[in-house]
Each structure stands twice: as structure tokens, then as C-alpha cells.
Amino acid sequence: MKKPTITSGSASTCPTAAEGFSYSRPFFEELVATALAHAKRLGATDAGAEASEGCGLSVSVRKGELENVERNRDKSLGVTVYLGHRRGNASTSDFSSAAIEQTVQAAYDIARFTAEDPFAALPDEQDIAPVSAQRTDLDLFFPWTINSEQAAILALRCEAAALQTDQRICNSEGASVSAQQSHFFSAHTRGFRGGYASSRHSLSVSPIAGTGDDMQRDAWYSSMRDPGELAAPEAVGRYAAERALSRLNSRKISTRQCAVLFESPLAAGLVGNFVQAISGGSLYRKSSFLLDSLGKQVMAKHIDIAEDPFIKRGKGSSPFDDEGVRVKARQVVEAGRVQGYFLGSYSARKLGMKTTGNAGGSHNLILSSRLTRAGDDLDAMLEKLGTGLFVTELMGSGLNYVTGDYSRGASGFWVEKGRIAYPVHEITIAGNMNAMLKGILAVGADSYNYGAKTVGSILIDRMKVAGI
């Protein structure tokens, strides 16, 4: 199976967020300024406010017929008020003058009756993103002026391609097209003012193969900021069908210990588990298996993880974090050692550290191995696996972040002598994340971008596989 390639297309950018929105950037700036001014009049020590709007279209089809058409349009004004180290938050979707005053008053009243928290405050002024950074254009906004009929045609093409791939593709859970865009403006009394528009568009399908007791479902999708970069509907449909077909005649296997290869989309999930374990909330609550891991070896020595907020069109790109703090490219893991945590201002203060510009989460993360070669595609990774389990689907949420114990339902393929022998299902894979991270033997060159994470398939030396 070859993953579908992207199609070329032109894109329109609109950093002023005019197209498709009901409110302009200047309107949001005035709205936020009004809220902050009222907070100061009430006696707030500090205050912050953010105005935002999102709109979009989602269309789904099933078995050649239109199923759902949904349009969404959301707006919000959020206000945070500080009275010393007491904090209150309130929000509204009503942009009238009376509603703004009521929302600020509500946040102020909440702060009045909230217990004092010595760590609650806006970011320190020296951490605020400079004006030049606040205006950085990372090419994140590509409005898609598609209507429901056009979206339905794309979804129908995608599903039809899946159904026509093979006569064993007998059913479908449907196909969908989504076009979403949003913009915001945020400011606070420590000098930050900034905002930008962004978009996220997608195409997906979920075909069903087989009949009777041997029916298998799989899915595939394409998601991009620029609709011109989405994979062709036919390519997505065919690849999803091939994935479903490959799972037919799945077997159960006996319980054993063996090497496990995680397909690249699932490998991105392992990176996400790692990120949560070294994020501020988990660390200051002492609910992480990676407590006090800064500077320590937690992964195999050939593993690096880089964070880059400035990748053009990146799904995790941003010129500043959710608090208006400056962001920067950095090494999170170098030669297996943790070089930095993921901290916002609050969690950093709780830990006696400095913010890393990660309020709101991580930015674009790229996991790589110093052992990876250009030819290490999936076939090469299967050869490295030798005999073991190739996992293509995980079920449930089975990670204990306190102990690191990992257990997930899984399905995939049994591999012998570097070649897929047969599909397997109804198994559970288990291990401990500490051992799993240090037991990474190889990372494939078959890099896949899943949200804000990019990683190839990951081979882990040994895990428990529970079957019959």
C-alpha cells in the first residue's frame, strides 16, 4: 500500500481575516480594549481578554447519498481579571456593550471570592513576545470558498473510489469533507497585543471490507491548512480501501513477548504521551512517570526531538503561545536526554522555573533517529523488525501517567523474517513507557505528520502481546 500523494493547487492568504468572517480584526481590537479598560476601572490589578470567531462547513455522505450538511459559526469574548494573586475568568458570545461590562464584572466578582494563589499572574514582561514576533506571518490562513454541493461531490468521489477498489469492499461508514477557519485577537495589561487567522481543512473516508463474520473497517484522511494541498479524493479512497482489504482473514495469536513496530500515525501518539509526561501540569502535580527528568536519559541515545513553532503552514505553528509569550525553536530531547519541559507561566512558577512558551501545548515536534537512513521506508522497517508485531490500530486509552504502565487493545500484522505473514486482531500490547522509550531500536524514514507531530514508524525492542 502506498499512501496518497498531495495534489498541487493555488492558495489565497488573508492575514486580515476579512473573507468568510462576520467580524474584522479592528472590531476585535476595539472589543478587547473596551473589556480591558472596564476591568481597570473596576480596580483590577491586571487583566487579559481575547475575542475570537470560527466558521466552517462539514459535509458527509454514505453509500452514494448525502447524509449531513453542517455549518458552524462561533464567537466568544473571554476575560481574565486579576486582583493581586486572585484570578477570575468569564466569557460571553454576546458582543454588545452591556454584555461586555457584565462579563468583566463577572470575572471581577469571581476573582474577589477566589482564594489567593501566589503563582497566579500574567506572564512576566520580559517573556512577552516582541511586537515584531506578534506580527509574524506564518502562512496559516487559506480560506476555502467551497459550498455544500462542491464538498458533497468531493466526498462522493472519495467514497466511490474506495467502493470501486475491489468487489470485497461491500459497505462504507461514509466519507466527509470539512472546511474550517478562525481568527482571534488577544491583549493583556502587561503589553501584549496580537492575533492571527488560521484554517484547517480535511477529507476522510471509512470503507468496510468483507462479509459475514469476516468484516473489517479501516479509514484514511488528508488534513491541511491549504485546501490545494489536500490529497486527491480518489487517492484517499483507494488507500483506505487497501487498508481495509489487508485486514481480511485476521487471526488471533497466542500470548508472547516480541518486538513491536508502531505504524507512523500511532508512533505520533507515543510522542504525545511523552509530551504530556513532561508538561507542567503533570510535573507540578507529581502525576508523571518522568518527574525530575531534565537532563536525564529517558530515550534511546540515538533519539532527538526538535520543536519548531515557525514552520510555514505548520499545524502547530504560532508566533507566540496562548499567553502572548515568545516562542522559539529548540531541542526538547538530544541524544535521548531531556533538554526542556513544556511549561506555561503558571506551571513554570509552580516548579520554580521559566516558561518555555508552551501555554496551550507543544508546537511542531519532529522526532528523529541518528540511525535512520534515507532508504528506511516501511519495508525496510519490517526487515528490521524481523519476527514480531506490526501495529496499525490501537484501541482504548491505557497509559498510567504516574507509573508509566502502558496497555492498549491492538490489531495489525504478524511479521516473519521481515515480511507480513497475516493480519491479527483481538490482542493487547503492554509494557512500561520508561522501558519502551529507552527500547526504541529504530525510527523509519516514512515520516507522517499527525497534527503538530511528525515522526516515522517506531520499532520497540520488546513488549508483552496478550492474545489467546
N, C-alpha and C positions, 0 to 999 in steps of 0.2 A: 504494500500500500504506500503510495506517495501522497504526501499532504498537498492540498491545492495551493497553487501559487497565486499571488495577488495580481489584480489587473491594474493597468495604468489608467489614470484619469486626471482631469484638471480639478483644482480645488480653489474655492474662494475663501479668503480670510476676511474677518470683520472684527478687528480688535475693539471697535467702538460698540459692539453688541447691538447694532441697530436692527438687523434683519431677524424677523421672527419673534421679537420680544415686544412686550407691551410698555416697558419702561426703559428709559435711557440711562446711561451712566451719569449724566449730570443730575437727573432726578434722584438717583440713589445717593449721590454725594450730598445733595441738599437734605434728603431724608435722614441720613446718618448724622449730619451736622446738627440738625434740629434735635435729634434724640440726645446727643452728647451735651448740647447746650442746656437742655432741660435738666439733665442729670446734675450738671454743675450748679444750676440754680437751686436744686433741692438740697445741695450740700454734699454731693458725692466727692470722695477723695480722688477717685479715678473712675473712668467709665470707658466702655467699648461698645460698638454697635456694628452690625452687619446687615445689609439689605441684599436679598438675592431673589432670583427668578429662574424658573426652569420650565421648559415646554418640550413637547415631543409627540411622536406618533408611533404606535405599535400595532402591527397587523399580523394576524396569524391565520393560517389555512390548514385544512386537514382533508386528505383524500380528494384533492382537486377542488375543494369548495372553501369559500370564505367562511371563517369561523368567528373571528373577533376583530373589531377595529376600535382602538382606544386612543383617545387624545388626552394628554395631561398638560395642565398649566398650573404651576405652583408659585407662590410668592411668600416671602417671610421677612420680617424685621426682628432680629434678635438683639437684646440689650443686656449688658452686664454692668452692674453697678458695684463699686467698692466703697465701703465705709471703713477706712483703715484696713484691717485684715479680715473684714467680714464681706462676704460676696453674695450677691443676689442676681438671678437670671430670670428673664421673662421674654416672651415673644408674641408676635401677632401677625396675622395675614391681612390686617386692615391698615391701609396706609393713610388714613385720614388724620388730621391734626389732633383731634380728640383721642383717637386710638393710640397715637404715638405717646402722648402725655400719660395716658392710663398705663401703657406698657412700662414706661420709665418709672412711673410711680410704683407699679407692682414690683419691679426689680429692686427699687429702693427699699420698699417695705420688707421684702424678703431678706435683704441684707441687714436691716435693723434688728431682725429677730433671729438671725443665724449666729451660731457660735463662732467666735473668732478663731481663725486658722492662721497661724504665723507664716504659712507658706503661700497663702492666697494673695496674689497680686498680679498686676500686668507684668509683662516681660521687662527686664532691666533695659534702660535706654540704650546702653552700649550694644545690646543684642539685636536691636531693631534693624530691619533691612533698610539700607540707604535708599534715597529717592531713585537713584539710577537702577537699583535692583527691582524696586517696586514697579518700574515701568518696563522691565524686560519682557520682550515678546518672544515666547517660546513656540509660536505657531500651533496653538492648541485649539483654535476655533475654526471649524469648517461646517457652516450651516448647510443642511441638506434639504433643499426645497422639493421634497418628494411628497406626492399626495397619496391618499389611501389606495387608489386604483393602481398606481405605479408600484407601490410597495407590495400589494397583493400579487401583481404579476411576477415580481422578483421571487416572492416566497413560493408561488406555484411552480416556477421554473426550477427552483431548488428541490422541492419535493418530487416533482416529476422526474428529475434526473436520478434521484435516489430510487424511485419505484421502477425505473426503466433499466437500472444497472443489471438486474438479474431477476428471473422469474421467482426466485425464492424470497425476494423482498415482497411480502404479501400485505403489509399494513404500514401505517405510519401514525406516530403520535403528533405529527404536524410539523410545519415549518413557520418561521416568523421573521419579520423584519422590524427593526426598531431604529428610530432616528431621534436622538436626544441632544439637547443643547441647553446651556445655562450661563448665567453671568452673575457676578456679585461685586459689591464694593464694601470694604471694611475700613474702620478707623478707630483709634483709641487715643486717650489723652496723654500717652507717652510719645506721641509724634508719628505714629504710623498712619499712612493713608495708601490704600492700594486695592486692586481688584482686577479681574480679567474675565473674559468669556471662554468657554470650553465646550467641546462637543464629544459625543461618543455614539457611534452607530454600529449596528450588528445585524448579522444574518445567521440563522441556525436552522437545523433540521434534525429530526429524530426518527429514523426508519426502524421497522421491525422485520426481522427475517425468520423464516421457518414456519412450521405449523404444529398444531397439537402440543405435545409435551416438550418439543424442542423448538421453542421460540426465543429469540434473542433480540434485545434492543440495544442500539448504540446511538451516538449523536456526534455532531461536529458543528463548529461555528466559526465565524470570522468577525472580529471586532476591531474597529479602527476609529481614530478621530476624524480622518478624512474618508468620506464615502468612496472616493475614487480609488482608495487603496484596499477596499474590501475584496476578498476573493470572489471569483465568478460564481454565481449561484449553482451552475452545473457542476463545478469542481467540488464545492462544499457538499452537494447532494451525493455525488458519486463516492466521495471519500467516506462519508457517513455510512453509506450502504456497504462499502467494502469492510468497514469495521464491524458492522452487524453480522455480515456473512461469515467473517473469520471466527465468530464466536459459536457458530453452529456445532452441534455434537460435542458440547463441553462435557468434561468428565470431572469426577471428584477424585482427589488424591489422598493418600494416607498421610498422617502426621509425620513431620520430619523437620530437620534443620538444614538450611541450604542458603546459598547466595540469592539475593533478590535484586532484580533490576526494575527500577521505577521508570515508567514512561515519562517523558519530559513534562507534560502538563501536571502529573502527580508529583514530580520532583519539585515543581514550584510550590506545591503545598508543604513540602518539607522545609523549604526556605521560609515560608510563612510561619511555621511552627517555631523555627529558630528565632525569627524576628520577635514574635510575641514573648518568648522566653527572656530576651534581653531588652525588653521595653520597660520604660519607667514604672508603669502601674504594677506589673508583675514583680519587679525588683523591690520597690519600696514596701509592697505588701508581703514580701518574702514568700511569694507563691510561684517560684520559678526553680527549675532544676539547674539553672545556670547562674545562681547567686554568686556574687563576687568573682565573676569570670573575666573581668577586664584584665587584659594582658596574659591570660592563661590559654593553654592549648585545649580547644574544645572540639576541633575538627581535625581530620587528617591533614598532615603537613603540606600537602600539595594543593589545598583548597584556599581560594581567595574569594571574598565578596566585596564588590565595589558598589557605592551608592552615588548616583549622578542625577541631581534634580534638573539639569539643564539640557537634557536630550530633546531636540526638536521633535515635536509631535508625540513625545513620550506619554504614556498613560499615567505615569507617576511624576510628571514634570511640574514644577512650580517655582516661581521666582522668590517665594517666601513661604513659611509654614502658616498654619491656621491662626497663629498669634501675631503674625507680621514679623517674625524673627527671620534673620538672614539664614539662608541655606547654603551648603557648599558640597562639592564633590569630595568624597573621602573613601578610605579603605575601612570597611567595617570589620573584615576578617583578613588577615595577612598571614600566609603560611600556617593556616589553622588557628591562629591566635586572635582573640577578640581585641580589636583596636578601639572600639567605641560602642556605646549603647545607643538606644533610640529614646531620646528624652525631650519632653516639653519643659516649659519653665517650672511648672508646679512639681513634676516628678524630680526634676533636677535639684530643686531646693530641698525636697524631702531626702534626697540622697547626698546632699552636700556637694553637688557637682554643678556644672554649667549646662544649659540647654544645648542640644545638638541640632535644633531646628527641625524637630520631628513631631511637633504638636500636630495631631491629625494623622500621624502614621509615617511609614517609610516612603521614600521616593523611589526612583528607578533603581532596582537592585539587579546586579549581574553576578551570578555565581559561576566561577570558572575553576578549572584544574590546570596546574602547571604540567600535567602529564598528557593532556588532551592534544591530539594531532588533528590536522585538517580532515583526514580520512576516517575519523572515528564516528561514522554515521551509525544508524541503528543496527545495521547488520554487523558492523564491527563490534558494537557493544554486546550483541548477543554472543559473538565469539568470545569476548572477554568473560561473559557470564559462564560460558561452558555448559554446565548442567545446573539448572536451578529454575527459579520462578521469574517470569516477566509479568509485572503487574500493570494492567491497563485501566482498572477501575477500583476505586475504594468506596466503602460504604460506612456510614456512621461517623461519629466523632469520638475517637478513642485514645486521646492523649491526656495523661495526668500531668499537668504542668508542674506540680510540686515534686513528683518523684521522677518524671521523665518516662514512665511506663507507657508504652505505645501498643495499641491493639486495634486493628481495623478489619472489617469484613472486606474481602477482596475477590477479584476474578482477573483472569489474564491467560497466560500460556505457559505450559511446561516446556522447557528448553533442554535439549540433549545434544551434546557435542556442538554447541554453538548454533543449532538450528531449532526452530519451533517444531515441537513434536505434536502437540494437540492443545486445544483450549481447555481451561479448567475453571470451575466455579464452586461456589459454596465453601470457601475456605476463609480462614482468618490468619493474618500475619501479625506477629507480636515481637516485641523487643524493647529495648530501653534507648531513648533518644541520645543519651550520653554515649553509649556504645555505637549506636547507628551513625552518628556524626563522625566519630573517630574511625569508624569502619568503612568509610567511603573509599572504594578501590579505584573508581574511575568516573569521569563525567563525560558524556558524549558531546560531539560537535553538532548534534541535532538540536540546536538551541530553539527554544519555544518561548514566546512572550505571553505570559499569563498575567494580565493586569499590569502591575508595576514590577513584576519579577521576570527575569529572563534566565533560563537555565536549560541545559541539555539533560538527557536521561542520566539517572544516578544509579550506580552499582554499589550495593552494600554487601559486605563480606559474608554476613551470616544473620539469619533471623529464624524464628520459630514459625513454621507453617502448620496450622492445625486443620486437618481435613477429617476423613472418616477413620 
